[in-house]
Amino acid sequence: DIVMTQSPDSLAVSLGERATINCKSSQSLLFRSNNKNYLAWYQQKPGQPPKLLIYWASTRESGVPDRFSGSGSGTDFTLTISSLRAEDVAVYYCHQYHSIPRTFGQGTRLEIK
Amino acid sequence: QVQLQESGPRLVKPSETLSLTCTVSGASISSYYWTWIRQPPGKGLQWIGYVFYSGSTTYNPSLKSRVTISVDTSKNHFSLKLNSVTAADTAMYYCAREGGSPVDHWGQGILVTVSS
């Protein structure tokens, strides 16, 4: 199985400040045949299913605000929220869809400082 | 707009079989991979497996011996069966859609408790 490890486990950021969440995979998520990284980011708020934010490591899902961005390649990836808003309080998960079984990071809880 | 809705018993006894159905609306089930994912209370996400509309399945090896996922294209739904359940199978169960990119649509989830 590909192990996904996120850091930190929790994060407190002031409103308007930048939030950065890291994700490391135990194997490369890059398919050289199409030069795509099979890495996604989800946001989960209490009582709701996860919501897709980013796929192919850096492509924003339709309707997702542009303050959310993804970067990285191979085994190291980052989700950045450029200017934190109150509605961004949630748990964030990275997810690999490169291999079976699909796996998720353990989650990062983002709070307001 | 694609919508998925889980249904089934919310309480299952230990050693029995958990059975859930996911009804899909707003899209034909005759494409995409139809997926089950679970989340124990307060914990992270575990991928259970998926079924293609043809009936082809792929399971998480950690659950493979106990899981069956099937599809009924005539009813536009797919199903999950997990046998020999224990308290460790207590979780929110989500059905979802994956199609060449990651899961992009999720049901609201159904909390299934395993208890006598």
Interface residues (C-beta under 8 A of the other chain):
Chain A: D1 Y38 A40 Q48 P49 P50 K51 L52 Y55 W56 E61 Y93 H95 Y97 I100 P101 R102 T103 F104 G105 Q106 G107
Chain B: G44 L45 Q46 W47 G49 T58 Y59 N60 P61 S62 Y94 A96 E98 S101 P102 V103 D104 W106 G107 Q108 G109
